[in-house]
Amino acid sequence: MIAHVELVLFDLDGTLVDTAPDLAAAANRQRADRGFEPLPLEQLRPMASHGARGLIGLALGRAPGDADYEPLRQQFLDYYEQALCVHSRLFSGMESTLGALERSGVRWGIVTNKLARFTKPLVERLGLHERAACVVSGDTTPHAKPHPAPLLHAMTQTGATPAASIYVGDDLRDIQAGRAAGTATVIAAYGYLGADADISSWGGDHVIERPADLLRLVGAD
């Protein structure tokens, strides 16, 4: 159990919300444009936390630095923006977890590397914008995770201290950002880790297999 938690901060994609179906759809739309068959969602899912870079790399075999990468990235983002909350949902058990935190007086917020262009409409369409104590996007501060600036900004917004805050994420950079910001860190093992992720090497303080496990850590169960 983590004592005296006042604020729980969540990564968005792969931790709070299962956005992989809509992200994968954008990548598969790009494949269809080029005459390729769609890739299965389960093949694309592990790349969802890596955004355009990861999905374009897997779906089209292109990477930053390739001559055609930037146009592909812009197209991917446009396709995603057009349909960013068709199949995206809170992870199973997350709604009841958020409710339990709220009833216990523990505030929660979102810190993501997703640009505000996508974060804001997604959070609004899921009905989370009026509940979250803060929403920090990838372009809210001059630095994105693993830099601690987004997390520090969230704590400044809410008045919480690092010692009374925890950060939950499904990617190594989430844990790195949390450690650099001075918060306790929780690895969401149900997220977009991929089969080869060695989470034991990440240095997280805790691991949860499902959202409800978080409640025991903060004493809100």
Secondary structure, DSSP 8 states (H G I E B T S, - for coil): --TT--EEEE-TBTTTEE-HHHHHHHHHHHHHHTT-----HHHHGGGGGGHHHHHHHHHH---TTSTTHHHHHHHHHHHHHHTTTSS-EE-TTHHHHHHHHHHTT-EEEEE-SS-HHHHHHHHHHTT-TTT-S-EE-TTTSS--TTSSHHHHHHHHHHT--GGGEEEEESSHHHHHHHHHHT-EEEEETTSS--TT--GGGS--SEEESSTTHHHHHHT--
